């Protein structure tokens, strides 16, 4: 923990002071136990002390896909904790593990402009990273339908509603999902006919 990259360059005194402000405690999890669920909002990032955790994408049909494993010394939920936005993936104990939670949101709150600027730069970086990782998570799905449902679920979680407007035209949506526009349009119509979704232009509703 002391040699984690987040504390690189810290003196012993600096490390001790930092831990009194950001440490939210160590917790043990059994293999298979859920740590975070998609839709959760947290101000704490996890540092794996021992064992490993699985980051999973679960679509609204209940199909789970492994996105990545985070082992000892690795972090998870950092961008979500910094931004305070809903998570779009699940975090589950891949084996018995110990997690140190670090309360990272607001760590640079102060009256000095340099620390405020640091916090703003962290938020900008985290938002960009979150956007890139979200697209990677969505496009990890193997079929157009699962990509669509994964994307719509992510927007639904972010907006906290089953009715929402997406920012894309059909062509842009197809590009974002790395698929063909005609194939996307066909799949959307099939999903609508099956009662899974309804839509008009870029306004969508989830029915499952």
Backbone as ProteinMPNN parsed JSONL, in Angstrom:
{"seq_chain_A": "XXXXXXXXXXXXXXXXXXXXXXXXXXXXXXXXXXXXXXXXXXXXXXXXXXXXXXXXXXXXXXXXXXXXXXXXXXXXXXXXXXXXXXXXXXXXXXXXXXXXXXXXXXXXXXXXXXXXXXXXXXXXXXXXXXXXXXXXXXXXXXXXXXXXXXXXXXXXXXXXXXXXXXXXXXXXXXXXXXXXXXXXXXXXXXXXXXXXXXXXXXXXXXXX", "coords_chain_A": {"N_chain_A": [[0.83, -1.207, 0.0], [1.886, 1.282, 0.86], [3.817, 1.586, -1.106], [2.363, 2.063, -3.349], [1.541, 3.512, -6.555], [0.047, 5.813, -6.357], [0.947, 7.116, -4.181], [3.466, 7.895, -4.795], [6.589, 9.472, -4.31], [5.888, 10.56, -1.88], [6.683, 11.653, 1.394], [7.205, 9.989, 4.585], [5.709, 11.336, 6.513], [3.946, 12.816, 4.909], [2.577, 10.748, 3.682], [1.285, 9.556, 5.901], [-0.353, 11.677, 6.707], [-1.945, 11.967, 4.419], [-3.316, 9.519, 4.397], [-4.913, 9.746, 6.659], [-6.821, 11.451, 5.746], [-7.962, 10.397, 3.391], [-8.358, 7.641, 3.571], [-10.818, 5.159, 3.728], [-11.131, 2.831, 4.946], [-10.437, -0.747, 5.243], [-11.772, -3.631, 3.639], [-12.977, -6.962, 3.571], [-13.751, -9.379, 1.081], [-15.615, -12.143, -0.086], [-15.04, -14.718, -2.555], [-16.847, -14.14, -5.497], [-18.572, -12.34, -4.334], [-20.434, -9.316, -4.578], [-19.098, -6.111, -5.146], [-19.409, -3.501, -6.214], [-22.307, -2.414, -7.984], [-23.687, -1.937, -11.237], [-24.917, 1.303, -11.764], [-24.508, 2.201, -9.23], [-23.4, 4.936, -7.207], [-20.454, 6.363, -6.134], [-18.034, 7.762, -3.866], [-15.65, 6.697, -3.463], [-12.661, 5.098, -4.386], [-11.31, 1.877, -5.184], [-8.547, 0.055, -3.916], [-6.752, -2.75, -4.549], [-5.657, -4.866, -2.137], [-5.103, -7.528, -1.631], [-5.66, -10.582, -3.481], [-8.046, -10.481, -6.186], [-10.227, -8.568, -8.372], [-13.111, -8.696, -10.498], [-14.133, -6.879, -13.298], [-17.177, -6.42, -14.711], [-19.522, -6.48, -17.402], [-22.925, -6.386, -17.52], [-25.708, -7.091, -19.361], [-29.155, -6.042, -19.956], [-30.495, -8.351, -20.262], [-29.345, -10.046, -18.551], [-26.973, -11.198, -19.275], [-23.613, -11.673, -18.637], [-20.407, -10.248, -19.15], [-16.935, -10.567, -18.974], [-14.841, -7.866, -18.459], [-12.358, -6.93, -17.514], [-9.694, -7.958, -15.307], [-8.657, -6.948, -12.088], [-5.806, -6.911, -10.283], [-3.675, -7.433, -7.355], [-2.572, -4.381, -6.004], [-3.757, -2.893, -7.949], [-6.21, -0.468, -9.152], [-9.713, 0.376, -9.003], [-12.807, 1.842, -10.13], [-11.989, 4.482, -10.02], [-12.308, 6.79, -11.746], [-15.102, 7.048, -11.636], [-15.439, 7.599, -8.923], [-14.135, 10.034, -8.664], [-15.74, 11.682, -10.257], [-18.367, 11.247, -9.478], [-20.461, 9.978, -10.853], [-22.971, 7.648, -12.119], [-22.047, 4.195, -12.089], [-21.341, 2.007, -14.851], [-20.739, -0.58, -14.953], [-20.343, -3.768, -13.272], [-18.64, -4.682, -10.244], [-16.985, -7.37, -8.995], [-15.831, -9.712, -6.542], [-13.206, -11.605, -7.597], [-11.854, -13.574, -6.415], [-11.235, -14.535, -2.992], [-10.638, -11.527, -1.358], [-8.992, -8.481, -0.266], [-9.838, -5.16, 0.105], [-8.817, -1.828, 0.007], [-10.463, 1.105, 0.525], [-10.447, 4.323, -0.872], [-11.188, 7.603, -0.278], [-11.645, 9.714, -2.688], [-12.921, 11.826, -3.974], [-13.042, 15.309, -4.017], [-10.548, 15.674, -2.881], [-8.789, 17.704, -3.391], [-9.989, 19.975, -2.52], [-9.917, 23.262, -1.502], [-8.849, 26.571, -0.566], [-6.94, 27.527, -2.258], [-5.88, 28.465, -5.501], [-4.239, 26.82, -7.039], [-4.628, 24.202, -6.086], [-7.352, 23.904, -6.573], [-7.303, 24.057, -9.332], [-5.864, 21.755, -9.887], [-7.728, 19.821, -9.038], [-9.757, 20.297, -10.912], [-8.446, 19.622, -13.302], [-7.993, 16.91, -12.827], [-10.641, 16.022, -12.848], [-11.395, 16.559, -15.494], [-9.644, 14.869, -16.908], [-10.446, 12.396, -15.85], [-13.07, 12.29, -16.809], [-12.697, 12.117, -19.575], [-11.312, 9.679, -19.715], [-13.29, 8.009, -18.727], [-15.228, 8.186, -20.707], [-13.902, 6.97, -22.866], [-13.437, 4.392, -21.816], [-16.043, 3.554, -21.387], [-17.045, 3.334, -23.999], [-15.392, 1.284, -24.91], [-16.236, -0.814, -23.23], [-18.861, -1.146, -24.106], [-18.544, -1.837, -26.828], [-17.277, -4.22, -26.546], [-19.113, -6.178, -26.588], [-20.495, -8.821, -28.591], [-22.552, -8.882, -30.497], [-24.789, -6.847, -32.486], [-27.211, -6.287, -31.221], [-26.623, -6.68, -28.471], [-24.697, -4.729, -28.14], [-26.231, -2.429, -28.614], [-28.146, -2.608, -26.508], [-26.452, -2.522, -24.311], [-25.367, 0.021, -24.59], [-27.709, 1.637, -24.433], [-28.552, 0.957, -21.876], [-26.466, 2.044, -20.373], [-26.831, 4.793, -20.858], [-29.376, 5.073, -19.758], [-28.853, 4.515, -17.039], [-27.168, 6.657, -16.473], [-28.877, 8.835, -16.851], [-30.797, 8.22, -15.058], [-33.32, 7.23, -15.739], [-35.788, 5.494, -17.688], [-36.612, 6.585, -19.972], [-35.21, 8.607, -22.381], [-33.04, 10.879, -24.159], [-30.732, 10.416, -26.727], [-27.475, 11.604, -27.796], [-26.839, 11.201, -30.449], [-27.136, 10.994, -34.041], [-28.564, 8.517, -36.326], [-26.481, 7.615, -37.993], [-24.249, 8.485, -36.563], [-24.617, 7.035, -34.215], [-24.283, 4.447, -35.18], [-21.581, 4.584, -35.926], [-20.446, 5.004, -33.399], [-21.025, 2.608, -32.179], [-19.548, 0.957, -33.698], [-20.555, -0.291, -36.055], [-22.615, -1.114, -38.955], [-24.765, 1.285, -40.501], [-27.224, 0.567, -41.73], [-27.561, -2.06, -40.806], [-27.754, -1.539, -38.083], [-30.127, -0.036, -38.015], [-31.986, -1.968, -38.86], [-31.806, -3.796, -36.719], [-32.665, -2.217, -34.568], [-35.352, -1.812, -35.302], [-36.297, -4.454, -35.176], [-35.98, -4.945, -32.447], [-37.738, -3.092, -31.442], [-40.146, -4.114, -32.478], [-40.278, -6.447, -31.024], [-40.888, -5.516, -28.579], [-38.961, -4.626, -26.831], [-37.816, -2.117, -26.822], [-38.755, 1.307, -27.489], [-38.794, 3.984, -29.831], [-38.282, 7.238, -31.203], [-36.821, 8.987, -33.576], [-34.126, 10.338, -31.933], [-35.029, 9.846, -29.408], [-35.457, 7.548, -26.874], [-36.974, 4.666, -25.277], [-36.772, 2.27, -22.751], [-38.053, -0.996, -22.274], [-37.601, -3.248, -20.829]], "CA_chain_A": [[0.0, 0.0, 0.0], [2.777, 2.443, 0.948], [4.564, 1.738, -2.356], [1.435, 2.246, -4.466], [1.918, 4.657, -7.384], [-0.693, 7.016, -5.969], [1.713, 7.773, -3.124], [4.843, 8.07, -5.274], [7.223, 10.725, -3.931], [5.425, 11.027, -0.577], [7.471, 11.346, 2.588], [6.425, 9.232, 5.562], [4.736, 12.246, 7.139], [2.926, 13.122, 3.905], [1.769, 9.537, 3.519], [0.437, 9.418, 7.093], [-1.376, 12.724, 6.669], [-2.878, 11.651, 3.331], [-4.152, 8.388, 4.779], [-5.929, 10.17, 7.627], [-7.859, 12.202, 5.04], [-8.639, 9.706, 2.287], [-8.64, 6.233, 3.829], [-12.187, 4.88, 4.173], [-11.132, 1.526, 5.589], [-10.212, -1.995, 4.519], [-12.892, -4.561, 3.705], [-12.739, -8.28, 2.991], [-14.846, -9.903, 0.266], [-15.493, -13.539, -0.488], [-15.124, -14.959, -3.993], [-18.189, -14.023, -6.05], [-19.355, -11.293, -3.669], [-20.505, -8.081, -5.332], [-18.51, -4.941, -4.483], [-20.216, -2.421, -6.778], [-23.259, -2.817, -9.01], [-23.983, -0.876, -12.208], [-25.887, 2.252, -11.235], [-24.01, 2.733, -7.957], [-22.622, 6.178, -7.19], [-19.525, 6.262, -5.016], [-16.944, 8.738, -3.788], [-14.486, 5.925, -3.03], [-11.993, 4.184, -5.314], [-10.811, 0.684, -4.516], [-7.174, -0.397, -4.128], [-6.716, -4.174, -4.213], [-4.551, -5.201, -1.247], [-4.806, -8.934, -1.924], [-6.679, -11.183, -4.33], [-8.346, -9.767, -7.419], [-11.639, -8.297, -8.627], [-13.516, -8.757, -11.898], [-15.003, -5.818, -13.798], [-18.082, -7.129, -15.605], [-20.633, -5.784, -18.041], [-24.109, -7.24, -17.526], [-26.771, -6.419, -20.102], [-30.456, -6.121, -19.286], [-30.974, -9.73, -20.362], [-28.645, -10.819, -17.54], [-25.743, -11.781, -19.822], [-22.426, -11.024, -18.079], [-19.158, -10.375, -19.906], [-15.768, -10.095, -18.242], [-14.145, -6.777, -19.141], [-10.959, -6.988, -17.101], [-9.404, -8.333, -13.927], [-7.777, -6.009, -11.386], [-5.102, -7.679, -9.271], [-3.036, -6.749, -6.23], [-1.942, -3.114, -6.334], [-4.543, -2.198, -8.969], [-7.315, 0.381, -8.716], [-10.953, 0.328, -9.761], [-13.822, 2.867, -9.841], [-11.346, 5.761, -9.74], [-12.959, 7.884, -12.473], [-16.453, 7.205, -11.086], [-15.339, 8.223, -7.607], [-13.757, 11.433, -8.852], [-16.808, 12.442, -10.917], [-19.666, 11.063, -8.826], [-21.465, 9.583, -11.84], [-23.334, 6.235, -11.955], [-21.199, 3.196, -12.722], [-22.04, 1.242, -15.884], [-20.286, -1.965, -14.864], [-20.329, -4.388, -11.953], [-17.336, -5.084, -9.707], [-17.205, -8.563, -8.188], [-14.615, -10.365, -6.062], [-12.841, -12.74, -8.439], [-11.399, -14.543, -5.422], [-11.209, -13.857, -1.709], [-9.775, -10.362, -1.528], [-9.055, -7.367, 0.682], [-9.875, -3.9, -0.639], [-8.706, -0.562, 0.728], [-11.21, 2.151, -0.155], [-9.872, 5.651, -0.748], [-12.182, 8.645, -0.577], [-10.854, 10.597, -3.543], [-13.641, 13.013, -4.448], [-12.856, 16.487, -3.172], [-9.267, 15.653, -2.173], [-8.046, 18.96, -3.585], [-10.81, 21.112, -2.096], [-9.217, 24.217, -0.64], [-9.017, 27.95, -1.006], [-5.854, 27.918, -3.144], [-6.241, 28.256, -6.906], [-3.478, 25.717, -7.61], [-5.271, 22.949, -5.721], [-8.614, 23.854, -7.305], [-6.958, 23.752, -10.723], [-5.513, 20.332, -9.899], [-8.972, 19.061, -8.968], [-10.455, 20.437, -12.186], [-7.71, 18.835, -14.297], [-8.291, 15.516, -12.532], [-12.006, 15.738, -13.286], [-11.397, 16.54, -16.965], [-8.967, 13.633, -17.314], [-11.302, 11.27, -15.48], [-14.233, 12.274, -17.692], [-12.237, 11.606, -20.865], [-11.026, 8.253, -19.538], [-14.564, 7.32, -18.547], [-15.866, 8.124, -22.021], [-13.2, 5.966, -23.666], [-13.652, 3.059, -21.262], [-17.445, 3.208, -21.602], [-17.186, 2.87, -25.384], [-14.732, -0.021, -24.989], [-17.11, -1.776, -22.577], [-20.024, -1.381, -24.961], [-18.146, -2.518, -28.059], [-16.777, -5.564, -26.241], [-20.202, -7.096, -26.906], [-20.238, -9.454, -29.888], [-23.652, -8.698, -31.44], [-25.324, -5.489, -32.544], [-28.251, -6.153, -30.201], [-26.019, -6.518, -27.148], [-24.075, -3.405, -28.126], [-27.302, -1.438, -28.473], [-28.726, -2.668, -25.173], [-25.43, -2.078, -23.382], [-25.302, 1.484, -24.699], [-28.938, 2.241, -23.911], [-28.538, 0.767, -20.425], [-25.528, 3.022, -19.817], [-27.482, 6.107, -20.883], [-30.472, 5.008, -18.79], [-28.266, 4.646, -15.701], [-26.638, 8.008, -16.324], [-29.997, 9.767, -16.772], [-31.701, 7.739, -14.011], [-34.653, 7.157, -16.333], [-35.915, 4.576, -18.819], [-36.922, 7.433, -21.128], [-34.084, 9.528, -22.495], [-32.633, 11.317, -25.499], [-29.305, 10.194, -26.964], [-26.935, 12.753, -28.54], [-26.378, 10.777, -31.764], [-27.982, 10.631, -35.174], [-28.396, 7.083, -36.581], [-25.139, 7.379, -38.523], [-23.301, 8.657, -35.463], [-24.807, 5.906, -33.303], [-23.653, 3.298, -35.822], [-20.138, 4.772, -35.798], [-20.082, 4.83, -31.988], [-21.135, 1.183, -31.874], [-18.681, 0.243, -34.659], [-21.38, -1.178, -36.876], [-23.169, -0.531, -40.175], [-25.99, 2.024, -40.223], [-28.389, -0.215, -42.155], [-27.696, -3.186, -39.88], [-28.233, -0.973, -36.818], [-31.539, 0.328, -38.176], [-32.758, -3.22, -38.874], [-31.838, -4.361, -35.364], [-33.52, -1.355, -33.75], [-36.748, -2.107, -35.66], [-36.609, -5.772, -34.617], [-36.09, -4.799, -30.987], [-39.004, -2.375, -31.215], [-41.24, -5.041, -32.766], [-40.306, -7.446, -29.951], [-41.316, -4.857, -27.349], [-37.839, -4.356, -25.934], [-37.594, -0.673, -26.798], [-39.486, 2.138, -28.44], [-37.972, 5.143, -30.139], [-38.653, 8.176, -32.26], [-35.567, 9.694, -33.832], [-33.114, 10.001, -30.908], [-35.671, 9.628, -28.116], [-35.599, 6.106, -26.652], [-37.552, 4.154, -24.039], [-36.487, 0.864, -22.473], [-39.23, -1.686, -21.735], [-37.171, -4.475, -20.137]], "C_chain_A": [[0.867, 1.262, 0.0], [3.5, 2.678, -0.369], [3.659, 1.857, -3.578], [1.784, 3.52, -5.23], [1.192, 5.933, -6.998], [0.053, 7.8, -4.893], [3.178, 7.975, -3.524], [5.378, 9.439, -4.867], [6.795, 11.265, -2.587], [6.469, 10.7, 0.497], [6.593, 10.546, 3.543], [5.349, 10.103, 6.206], [3.598, 12.578, 6.178], [1.996, 11.937, 3.7], [0.792, 9.378, 4.683], [-0.686, 10.443, 7.083], [-2.42, 12.434, 5.593], [-3.84, 10.547, 3.75], [-5.221, 8.777, 5.795], [-7.085, 10.881, 6.938], [-8.633, 11.355, 4.03], [-8.969, 8.245, 2.555], [-10.057, 6.067, 4.366], [-12.29, 3.454, 4.715], [-10.895, 0.356, 4.651], [-11.401, -2.928, 4.72], [-12.5, -5.863, 3.016], [-13.971, -8.737, 2.224], [-14.562, -11.354, -0.08], [-15.607, -13.657, -2.007], [-16.581, -14.924, -4.454], [-19.021, -12.923, -5.428], [-19.29, -10.0, -4.468], [-19.933, -6.926, -4.507], [-19.241, -3.677, -4.918], [-21.145, -3.017, -7.83], [-23.492, -1.648, -9.957], [-25.114, 0.002, -11.685], [-25.458, 2.852, -9.91], [-23.284, 4.048, -8.185], [-21.745, 6.142, -5.949], [-18.532, 7.413, -5.03], [-15.639, 8.039, -3.417], [-13.965, 5.04, -4.17], [-11.457, 3.01, -4.515], [-9.369, 0.382, -4.898], [-7.111, -1.847, -3.655], [-5.465, -4.481, -3.389], [-4.127, -6.653, -1.45], [-5.952, -9.512, -2.733], [-6.869, -10.392, -5.609], [-9.849, -9.551, -7.546], [-11.895, -8.343, -10.122], [-14.425, -7.575, -12.215], [-15.857, -6.45, -14.889], [-19.137, -6.194, -16.183], [-21.809, -6.759, -18.11], [-25.237, -6.512, -18.244], [-28.121, -6.662, -19.425], [-31.119, -7.479, -19.465], [-30.294, -10.626, -19.328], [-27.38, -11.482, -18.032], [-24.536, -10.997, -19.316], [-21.215, -11.285, -18.948], [-18.023, -9.813, -19.059], [-15.066, -9.019, -19.064], [-12.662, -6.785, -18.802], [-10.865, -7.494, -15.673], [-8.444, -7.307, -13.338], [-7.142, -6.769, -10.23], [-4.492, -6.809, -8.183], [-2.306, -5.494, -6.695], [-2.698, -2.311, -7.37], [-5.706, -1.429, -8.375], [-8.555, 0.107, -9.566], [-11.888, 1.415, -9.253], [-13.22, 4.248, -9.587], [-12.04, 6.929, -10.439], [-14.374, 8.134, -11.946], [-16.423, 7.928, -9.755], [-14.999, 9.706, -7.723], [-14.926, 12.272, -9.366], [-18.161, 12.323, -10.236], [-20.777, 10.732, -9.793], [-21.783, 8.099, -11.671], [-22.394, 5.304, -12.71], [-22.004, 2.428, -13.766], [-21.618, -0.226, -15.872], [-20.367, -2.45, -13.428], [-18.891, -4.681, -11.548], [-17.591, -6.222, -8.724], [-15.864, -9.149, -7.745], [-14.342, -11.599, -6.922], [-12.326, -13.908, -7.595], [-11.485, -13.833, -4.072], [-10.215, -12.703, -1.79], [-9.964, -9.355, -0.394], [-8.921, -6.08, -0.12], [-9.716, -2.727, 0.334], [-9.463, 0.488, -0.077], [-10.618, 3.511, 0.174], [-10.898, 6.69, -1.175], [-11.483, 9.752, -1.364], [-11.598, 11.847, -4.005], [-13.449, 14.162, -3.472], [-11.508, 16.542, -2.481], [-8.493, 16.957, -2.329], [-8.873, 20.18, -3.209], [-10.004, 22.012, -1.158], [-9.479, 25.612, -1.178], [-7.93, 28.375, -2.001], [-6.192, 27.567, -4.579], [-5.485, 27.083, -7.5], [-4.136, 24.376, -7.301], [-6.622, 22.799, -6.413], [-8.368, 23.494, -8.774], [-6.602, 22.27, -10.862], [-6.763, 19.469, -9.896], [-9.728, 19.119, -10.289], [-9.775, 19.614, -13.287], [-7.942, 17.342, -14.082], [-9.668, 15.139, -13.057], [-12.093, 15.653, -14.806], [-10.78, 15.247, -17.477], [-9.834, 12.416, -17.032], [-12.493, 11.156, -16.417], [-13.852, 11.726, -19.069], [-11.966, 10.107, -20.782], [-12.313, 7.443, -19.426], [-15.281, 7.153, -19.877], [-15.23, 7.032, -22.878], [-13.458, 4.556, -23.142], [-15.09, 2.617, -21.462], [-17.645, 2.679, -23.02], [-16.542, 1.498, -25.561], [-15.603, -1.104, -24.381], [-18.261, -2.158, -23.5], [-19.641, -2.201, -26.183], [-17.461, -3.86, -27.822], [-17.85, -6.61, -26.51], [-20.074, -7.575, -28.352], [-21.348, -9.255, -30.918], [-24.135, -7.255, -31.404], [-26.347, -5.28, -31.437], [-27.651, -5.915, -28.816], [-25.281, -5.192, -27.032], [-25.121, -2.323, -27.88], [-27.839, -1.422, -27.05], [-27.731, -2.216, -24.113], [-25.325, -0.558, -23.395], [-26.528, 2.145, -24.087], [-29.028, 2.091, -22.388], [-27.626, 1.796, -19.766], [-26.146, 4.413, -19.775], [-28.607, 6.159, -19.852], [-29.964, 5.178, -17.362], [-27.79, 6.068, -15.449], [-27.763, 9.023, -16.129], [-30.99, 9.407, -15.67], [-33.143, 7.698, -14.494], [-34.641, 6.137, -17.463], [-36.32, 5.313, -20.092], [-35.84, 8.501, -21.227], [-33.83, 9.862, -23.958], [-31.134, 11.065, -25.636], [-28.781, 11.324, -27.848], [-26.588, 12.445, -29.992], [-27.496, 10.702, -32.795], [-27.789, 9.129, -35.396], [-26.982, 6.773, -37.083], [-24.092, 7.49, -37.424], [-23.391, 7.496, -34.472], [-24.139, 4.66, -33.872], [-22.133, 3.392, -35.715], [-19.688, 4.499, -34.369], [-20.082, 3.355, -31.607], [-20.323, 0.31, -32.837], [-19.471, -0.768, -35.482], [-21.91, -0.413, -38.081], [-24.512, 0.129, -39.877], [-27.229, 1.218, -40.582], [-28.635, -1.391, -41.207], [-28.222, -2.708, -38.536], [-29.72, -0.647, -36.905], [-32.433, -0.91, -38.183], [-32.902, -3.796, -37.465], [-32.725, -3.528, -34.44], [-34.994, -1.634, -34.028], [-37.181, -3.47, -35.113], [-36.828, -5.684, -33.105], [-37.367, -4.063, -30.615], [-40.184, -3.316, -31.418], [-41.385, -6.106, -31.679], [-40.671, -6.835, -28.606], [-40.213, -4.539, -26.371], [-37.608, -2.86, -25.755], [-38.66, 0.008, -27.643], [-38.629, 3.376, -28.678], [-38.625, 5.986, -31.221], [-37.476, 9.117, -32.427], [-34.562, 9.349, -32.73], [-33.701, 9.934, -29.501], [-35.965, 8.148, -27.96], [-36.296, 5.82, -25.314], [-37.208, 2.675, -23.923], [-37.718, 0.233, -21.83], [-38.87, -2.993, -21.04], [-36.245, -4.106, -18.989]], "O_chain_A": [[0.616, 2.196, -0.763], [3.774, 3.823, -0.729], [4.128, 1.762, -4.712], [2.262, 4.491, -4.643], [1.676, 7.028, -7.284], [-0.175, 8.996, -4.713], [4.029, 8.201, -2.665], [4.705, 10.452, -5.056], [7.275, 12.32, -2.171], [7.056, 9.618, 0.505], [5.384, 10.437, 3.34], [4.22, 9.658, 6.417], [2.433, 12.619, 6.573], [0.784, 12.099, 3.563], [-0.388, 9.1, 4.474], [-1.83, 10.126, 7.408], [-3.618, 12.624, 5.808], [-5.041, 10.631, 3.489], [-6.312, 8.208, 5.796], [-8.197, 10.92, 7.464], [-9.829, 11.569, 3.832], [-9.782, 7.66, 1.838], [-10.454, 6.731, 5.323], [-13.387, 2.934, 4.917], [-11.117, 0.443, 3.443], [-11.966, -3.013, 5.811], [-11.786, -5.863, 2.013], [-15.101, -8.511, 2.658], [-13.421, -11.74, -0.334], [-16.199, -12.799, -2.661], [-17.44, -15.591, -3.878], [-20.088, -12.599, -5.95], [-18.232, -9.627, -4.976], [-20.243, -6.78, -3.325], [-19.647, -2.873, -4.079], [-20.807, -4.003, -8.485], [-23.496, -0.494, -9.528], [-26.14, -0.498, -11.221], [-25.975, 3.892, -9.501], [-22.64, 4.251, -9.215], [-22.234, 5.917, -4.842], [-18.228, 7.969, -6.085], [-14.645, 8.692, -3.098], [-14.73, 4.332, -4.826], [-11.182, 3.129, -3.321], [-9.009, 0.445, -6.074], [-7.388, -2.135, -2.49], [-4.345, -4.369, -3.888], [-2.937, -6.968, -1.441], [-7.075, -9.009, -2.686], [-5.952, -9.708, -6.063], [-10.645, -10.25, -6.918], [-11.001, -8.063, -10.92], [-15.377, -7.304, -11.483], [-15.329, -6.959, -15.877], [-19.579, -5.247, -15.533], [-21.693, -7.835, -18.695], [-25.677, -5.449, -17.804], [-28.209, -7.398, -18.442], [-32.178, -7.738, -18.893], [-30.609, -11.811, -19.225], [-26.762, -12.251, -17.296], [-24.444, -9.79, -19.54], [-21.012, -12.4, -19.429], [-18.133, -8.723, -18.497], [-14.735, -9.238, -20.23], [-11.812, -6.663, -19.685], [-11.842, -7.46, -14.923], [-7.522, -6.852, -14.016], [-7.832, -7.217, -9.315], [-4.756, -5.609, -8.102], [-1.527, -5.529, -7.647], [-2.334, -1.169, -7.653], [-6.137, -1.691, -7.253], [-8.45, -0.341, -10.707], [-11.787, 1.857, -8.108], [-13.88, 5.103, -8.996], [-12.331, 7.945, -9.807], [-14.8, 9.282, -11.82], [-17.276, 8.772, -9.481], [-15.516, 10.53, -6.969], [-15.092, 13.426, -8.97], [-19.013, 13.197, -10.393], [-21.918, 11.149, -9.593], [-20.96, 7.356, -11.137], [-21.994, 5.594, -13.837], [-23.205, 2.218, -13.597], [-22.089, -1.019, -16.688], [-20.448, -1.657, -12.49], [-18.029, -4.9, -12.399], [-18.319, -6.059, -7.744], [-14.881, -9.09, -8.483], [-15.152, -12.524, -6.966], [-12.361, -15.066, -8.012], [-11.78, -12.638, -4.025], [-9.083, -12.883, -2.238], [-10.959, -9.382, 0.329], [-8.002, -5.932, -0.926], [-10.402, -2.655, 1.354], [-9.136, 0.731, -1.238], [-10.325, 3.819, 1.33], [-11.409, 6.655, -2.294], [-10.818, 10.613, -0.789], [-10.965, 12.83, -4.39], [-13.661, 14.018, -2.267], [-11.315, 17.362, -1.584], [-7.642, 17.281, -1.501], [-8.499, 21.304, -3.543], [-9.478, 21.556, -0.143], [-10.239, 25.797, -2.129], [-7.997, 29.481, -2.537], [-6.73, 26.493, -4.849], [-6.014, 26.401, -8.378], [-4.195, 23.504, -8.168], [-7.001, 21.693, -6.8], [-9.123, 22.731, -9.376], [-6.989, 21.616, -11.831], [-6.859, 18.502, -10.652], [-10.278, 18.114, -10.738], [-10.448, 18.986, -14.104], [-8.074, 16.59, -15.047], [-9.847, 14.069, -13.64], [-12.778, 14.784, -15.347], [-11.325, 14.605, -18.374], [-9.947, 11.516, -17.864], [-12.889, 10.05, -16.783], [-14.608, 10.955, -19.66], [-12.348, 9.353, -21.677], [-12.416, 6.339, -19.959], [-15.872, 6.107, -20.145], [-15.931, 6.263, -23.535], [-13.674, 3.63, -23.924], [-15.345, 1.433, -21.684], [-18.34, 1.682, -23.217], [-17.073, 0.646, -26.274], [-15.71, -2.197, -24.938], [-18.59, -3.334, -23.655], [-20.336, -3.154, -26.536], [-17.106, -4.558, -28.772], [-17.543, -7.794, -26.647], [-19.609, -6.84, -29.223], [-21.107, -9.444, -32.11], [-23.922, -6.536, -30.427], [-26.362, -4.235, -30.787], [-28.117, -5.05, -28.074], [-25.239, -4.594, -25.957], [-24.931, -1.426, -27.058], [-27.976, -0.358, -26.447], [-28.119, -1.594, -23.124], [-25.208, 0.074, -22.345], [-26.408, 3.097, -23.316], [-29.517, 2.985, -21.697], [-27.968, 2.356, -18.724], [-26.008, 5.13, -18.784], [-28.775, 7.162, -19.158], [-30.568, 5.898, -16.566], [-27.979, 6.618, -14.364], [-27.628, 9.961, -15.343], [-31.907, 10.174, -15.373], [-34.067, 8.073, -13.773], [-33.618, 5.937, -18.118], [-36.363, 4.718, -21.169], [-35.585, 9.219, -20.26], [-34.343, 9.206, -24.865], [-30.355, 11.452, -24.765], [-29.557, 11.942, -28.577], [-26.094, 13.319, -30.704], [-28.643, 10.39, -32.473], [-26.949, 8.516, -34.737], [-26.363, 5.799, -36.657], [-23.161, 6.687, -37.359], [-22.376, 7.031, -33.954], [-23.503, 3.902, -33.139], [-21.468, 2.392, -35.443], [-18.67, 3.841, -34.148], [-19.252, 2.906, -30.817], [-20.403, -0.918, -32.795], [-19.101, -1.938, -35.587], [-21.682, 0.789, -38.212], [-25.307, -0.396, -39.097], [-28.188, 1.188, -39.811], [-29.777, -1.679, -40.849], [-29.04, -3.384, -37.912], [-30.482, -0.943, -35.985], [-33.509, -0.906, -37.586], [-33.985, -4.228, -37.069], [-33.456, -4.081, -33.619], [-35.8, -1.688, -33.099], [-38.307, -3.62, -34.641], [-37.757, -6.286, -32.566], [-38.0, -4.367, -29.604], [-41.12, -3.318, -30.618], [-42.483, -6.609, -31.441], [-40.756, -7.545, -27.604], [-40.478, -4.218, -25.212], [-37.25, -2.401, -24.67], [-39.373, -0.638, -28.412], [-37.832, 3.763, -27.823], [-39.409, 5.499, -32.035], [-37.172, 9.929, -31.553], [-34.18, 8.186, -32.598], [-32.963, 9.962, -28.516], [-36.638, 7.551, -28.8], [-36.223, 6.604, -24.367], [-37.338, 1.921, -24.888], [-38.351, 0.83, -20.96], [-39.762, -3.77, -20.697], [-35.766, -4.987, -18.274]]}, "name": "protein", "num_of_chains": 1, "seq": "XXXXXXXXXXXXXXXXXXXXXXXXXXXXXXXXXXXXXXXXXXXXXXXXXXXXXXXXXXXXXXXXXXXXXXXXXXXXXXXXXXXXXXXXXXXXXXXXXXXXXXXXXXXXXXXXXXXXXXXXXXXXXXXXXXXXXXXXXXXXXXXXXXXXXXXXXXXXXXXXXXXXXXXXXXXXXXXXXXXXXXXXXXXXXXXXXXXXXXXXXXXXXXXX"}
